[in-house]
Amino acid sequence: MRNSACLAATLCVLAFAGAARANPMDLTLSRLYDAGRCTREALGQPNASSICADQDAFRELSREFGLAMAPGLLAPAETLGYAGFYLALEGTLTTINSSSDDRTNVWFRATEDQNPDKVLFVPSIHARKGLPFSFELGTSVSYVAATEQVLLGADIRWAILEGYRTGWKAYFPDISVRGAVNRLTGDDEMDLTVWSVDVALSHPFAVSGMMTITPYAGYQFIQTIADTSLVLNGMNDPAGAGTLIDCSGNRDEYQTNCVGGVYGPPGLRYLEFDREYIDRHRGFVGVRLMYEHLASIFQAAFTDGQYSFGLSLGMDY
């Protein structure tokens, strides 16, 4: 068991290191400005940083990004028992509505190299500890592939009903409820917290006395809280004061110099976005294959317009 745990940790480190070689999916929120609203007159207003910010694009980006950062379950409803401990290497793939050809696509606009992937991959190390009275605590560390972003997570679960395996009660499924939260770190523009509450049902089936197959299903409520500090434009200014240029030229010069900047409108020091609270709902189904202490878990989750697929390889001590 000790060797298996070391192998899992080694694989996770290698996955993190390989993904960290480049960061094409890092977010560049300063590109999310509204060229139609960011007129010469708007730049003269005291709230120009809010007028020029494309709030709709920020909300759309946060909606899809937040779902990919949401806590994954990757476990049936039964808990570990008060002496149990579980350590796993996990990974999730979540689809996003990105395009590398459509310049109006929010992912094209908001990613560093403007060539966004079609999915977001998040590998994790997840540990869970069983407690008395069918409670369970968990913690996780995740890396958002192709970025410099890390997720720190925590969860608590309680099995309302579990462990009935004989007599007529054997037909009862295990039922659990869980609360979880993930916090994004490593991004100096996006301030993101995602919390969730889910309900899961499962029932184990023994196979030849050697393996247990446990299908499960459930529902998850997710809230994304997306915020950002003032996003600085004029990134080429080492003093960090923003690059202010003369926007008094003719219309063509104005459109080129004051609205068409690489990092946003260079005639503006900052973009300022309002905080977003985004609620989403999704269902999930999965199956755990358990052989002695080794567990393999496969899961799929579905919501409007996005899909997530997860895999967990772990040891139940």
C-alpha positions in Angstrom: 0.0 0.0 0.0 2.9 2.3 0.8 4.4 1.7 -2.6 1.1 2.4 -4.3 0.7 5.7 -2.5 4.2 6.7 -3.5 3.5 5.8 -7.1 0.3 7.9 -7.1 2.1 10.9 -5.7 4.9 10.5 -8.3 2.4 10.3 -11.2 0.7 13.4 -9.9 3.9 15.4 -9.7 4.9 14.4 -13.2 1.5 15.4 -14.5 1.8 18.8 -12.8 5.3 19.3 -14.1 4.5 18.4 -17.7 1.5 20.6 -17.8 3.4 23.6 -16.3 5.9 23.8 -19.2 3.7 26.3 -21.0 0.7 28.5 -19.9 -1.4 29.1 -23.0 -4.6 28.9 -21.0 -3.7 31.6 -18.5 -6.4 34.3 -18.3 -5.9 37.8 -19.7 -8.9 39.7 -18.5 -7.7 43.0 -19.8 -8.7 41.9 -23.3 -12.3 41.8 -22.2 -13.3 45.4 -23.1 -16.3 46.5 -25.0 -15.0 48.4 -28.1 -18.5 49.6 -28.9 -19.0 51.3 -25.5 -15.4 52.4 -25.0 -15.7 55.6 -27.1 -13.6 58.7 -26.8 -16.4 60.2 -24.8 -16.5 57.2 -22.4 -12.8 57.5 -21.7 -13.4 61.0 -20.4 -15.9 59.7 -17.8 -14.8 59.1 -14.2 -16.3 55.6 -14.3 -14.6 54.8 -17.7 -13.0 51.6 -16.2 -16.5 50.2 -15.7 -18.1 51.5 -18.9 -15.4 49.9 -21.0 -15.4 46.6 -19.2 -17.3 43.9 -21.1 -19.3 42.5 -18.1 -21.3 40.0 -20.2 -18.0 38.5 -21.5 -16.7 38.3 -17.9 -19.8 36.5 -16.8 -19.7 34.0 -19.6 -16.1 33.3 -19.0 -16.7 32.9 -15.2 -19.7 30.7 -15.8 -17.8 28.1 -17.9 -14.5 28.4 -16.0 -16.2 28.1 -12.6 -17.9 24.8 -13.6 -14.5 23.3 -14.5 -13.2 24.5 -11.1 -16.1 23.1 -9.2 -15.5 20.3 -6.6 -15.8 16.9 -8.2 -17.4 14.0 -6.2 -15.7 10.9 -7.6 -17.0 8.7 -4.8 -20.1 6.6 -4.0 -22.4 7.6 -1.2 -20.9 5.3 1.5 -18.3 6.9 3.8 -15.0 5.3 4.9 -15.9 4.5 8.5 -14.3 6.2 11.5 -10.9 4.5 11.0 -10.8 4.8 7.2 -8.5 6.9 5.1 -8.5 7.3 1.3 -5.8 8.8 -0.9 -6.3 9.3 -4.6 -4.9 10.7 -7.8 -7.8 12.3 -9.7 -8.4 14.1 -12.9 -11.3 15.8 -14.6 -11.9 17.0 -18.1 -14.6 19.7 -18.6 -15.7 20.9 -22.0 -15.8 24.7 -22.7 -17.3 26.5 -25.7 -14.0 27.8 -27.0 -12.9 28.7 -30.6 -9.5 29.5 -32.0 -11.0 31.0 -35.1 -13.8 33.2 -33.8 -12.2 36.5 -32.6 -15.5 37.3 -30.7 -15.3 34.1 -28.7 -14.8 34.9 -25.0 -12.1 32.2 -24.7 -10.2 33.5 -27.7 -10.2 36.9 -26.2 -9.4 36.0 -22.7 -6.6 33.4 -23.0 -3.0 34.2 -23.2 -2.1 32.9 -26.6 -5.6 33.2 -28.1 -5.6 29.5 -29.1 -7.8 28.0 -26.4 -8.2 24.3 -25.8 -11.6 22.7 -26.1 -11.4 21.3 -22.6 -10.0 22.2 -19.2 -8.0 19.4 -17.5 -7.6 19.5 -13.7 -5.5 16.8 -12.1 -5.7 16.6 -8.3 -4.5 14.8 -5.2 -7.5 14.2 -2.9 -7.4 12.8 0.7 -10.4 11.8 2.7 -10.6 10.8 6.4 -13.5 8.9 7.9 -15.0 10.1 11.2 -17.5 8.7 13.7 -21.3 8.9 13.0 -20.8 8.5 9.3 -19.0 11.8 8.7 -16.0 12.3 6.5 -13.6 15.2 5.9 -11.6 15.7 2.7 -9.0 18.1 1.3 -7.5 18.4 -2.1 -4.8 20.2 -4.2 -5.4 20.6 -7.9 -3.5 22.1 -10.8 -5.3 23.8 -13.8 -3.4 22.4 -16.8 -1.6 24.9 -19.1 -1.9 27.7 -16.5 -0.1 28.9 -13.4 -3.3 28.3 -11.3 -3.8 26.0 -8.4 -7.0 25.0 -6.6 -7.2 24.4 -2.9 -10.2 22.4 -1.8 -12.0 21.1 1.3 -15.2 19.1 1.8 -17.3 17.5 4.5 -19.7 14.6 3.9 -22.4 12.9 5.9 -24.0 9.6 5.1 -27.7 9.8 6.1 -28.2 6.2 5.3 -25.6 3.5 4.7 -24.4 0.0 5.6 -27.6 -2.0 5.3 -26.5 -5.2 3.6 -28.8 -8.0 5.0 -32.5 -8.8 5.0 -35.1 -6.5 3.4 -33.0 -3.5 4.3 -30.4 -4.6 1.9 -32.4 -3.0 -0.9 -31.9 0.4 0.6 -29.3 2.5 -1.2 -26.6 4.4 0.7 -27.4 8.1 0.7 -25.0 11.0 1.5 -24.9 14.8 1.4 -21.7 16.8 0.9 -20.6 20.4 1.1 -17.4 21.4 -0.7 -15.4 24.5 -1.7 -12.5 25.2 -4.1 -10.5 28.3 -4.0 -8.4 29.5 -7.0 -4.8 30.7 -6.4 -2.0 31.8 -8.6 -4.0 34.2 -10.8 -3.4 37.9 -10.2 -6.5 38.9 -12.2 -9.3 36.4 -11.5 -10.5 36.0 -7.9 -12.6 32.8 -8.0 -14.3 30.7 -5.3 -16.6 27.8 -6.2 -18.7 26.0 -3.5 -21.2 23.2 -4.0 -23.7 21.0 -2.2 -24.5 17.5 -3.6 -26.6 14.5 -2.8 -25.5 11.0 -3.9 -27.1 7.5 -3.9 -25.2 4.3 -4.4 -25.4 0.5 -3.8 -22.5 -2.0 -3.8 -22.6 -5.3 -5.6 -20.1 -8.1 -4.8 -18.5 -9.9 -7.7 -17.1 -13.4 -7.0 -16.0 -12.3 -3.5 -13.0 -10.6 -5.0 -14.3 -7.3 -6.4 -17.1 -4.8 -5.5 -18.8 -2.8 -8.1 -20.7 0.3 -6.8 -22.7 2.4 -9.2 -23.8 5.8 -8.0 -25.7 8.8 -9.1 -26.6 12.2 -7.8 -27.3 15.9 -8.1 -25.0 18.9 -7.4 -25.7 22.6 -6.9 -22.8 24.9 -7.7 -22.2 28.5 -7.1 -19.3 30.4 -8.6 -18.3 33.7 -7.0 -16.1 35.5 -9.6 -14.4 38.8 -8.8 -11.3 40.6 -9.9 -9.1 43.5 -8.9 -8.8 46.4 -11.3 -7.2 44.9 -14.4 -4.2 47.0 -15.6 -3.9 47.9 -19.3 -0.7 49.1 -20.9 1.3 46.0 -19.8 4.5 47.4 -21.3 4.8 50.1 -18.6 7.2 48.7 -16.0 6.1 51.3 -13.5 2.6 49.8 -13.6 0.9 53.1 -14.2 -0.7 52.2 -17.5 0.2 53.5 -20.9 -1.7 56.6 -21.6 -1.5 57.9 -25.2 -2.9 60.8 -27.1 -6.5 59.9 -28.1 -7.2 63.2 -29.8 -6.3 62.2 -33.4 -8.7 61.4 -36.2 -11.2 58.5 -36.1 -8.9 55.9 -37.7 -6.1 56.7 -35.2 -8.5 56.6 -32.3 -9.8 53.2 -33.3 -6.2 51.9 -33.7 -4.5 53.5 -30.8 -7.3 53.9 -28.2 -9.6 50.9 -28.7 -7.6 48.3 -30.6 -4.8 47.7 -28.0 -3.3 44.3 -27.7 -4.1 44.1 -23.9 -7.2 46.3 -24.0 -7.8 50.0 -24.7 -4.4 51.6 -24.1 -6.1 55.0 -23.6 -7.5 53.6 -20.3 -5.6 52.8 -17.2 -7.9 50.1 -15.8 -10.8 47.8 -16.5 -13.2 47.1 -13.6 -15.6 44.2 -13.5 -18.5 43.7 -11.1 -18.6 40.6 -8.9 -20.6 37.8 -10.4 -22.6 35.1 -8.5 -23.4 32.3 -10.9 -25.7 29.3 -9.9 -25.6 26.1 -11.9 -27.0 22.6 -11.5 -25.7 19.3 -12.8 -26.4 15.6 -12.4 -23.7 12.9 -12.3 -23.4 9.2 -12.6 -20.4 7.0 -11.9 -19.1 3.6 -10.9 -16.4 2.4 -8.5 -14.5 -0.8 -9.0 -12.9 -2.0 -5.7 -10.4 -4.7 -5.6 -9.1 -5.3 -2.0 -7.8 -1.8 -1.2 -7.4 -0.4 -4.7 -10.3 1.7 -6.1 -10.9 2.9 -9.6 -13.7 5.4 -10.2 -15.2 6.7 -13.4 -17.7 9.6 -13.5 -19.6 11.7 -15.9 -21.5 14.9 -15.1 -23.9 16.9 -17.2 -25.3 20.4 -17.2 -26.6 22.8 -19.8 -23.9 23.2 -22.5 -21.0 21.6 -20.7 -19.9 18.1 -19.8 -17.3 16.8 -17.2 -15.6 13.4 -17.1 -13.6 12.3 -14.1 -11.2 9.4 -13.2 -9.9 8.5 -9.7 -7.2 6.0 -8.8 -6.8 5.6 -5.1 -6.1 3.4 -2.1 -8.6 2.8 0.7 -6.6 2.2 3.9 
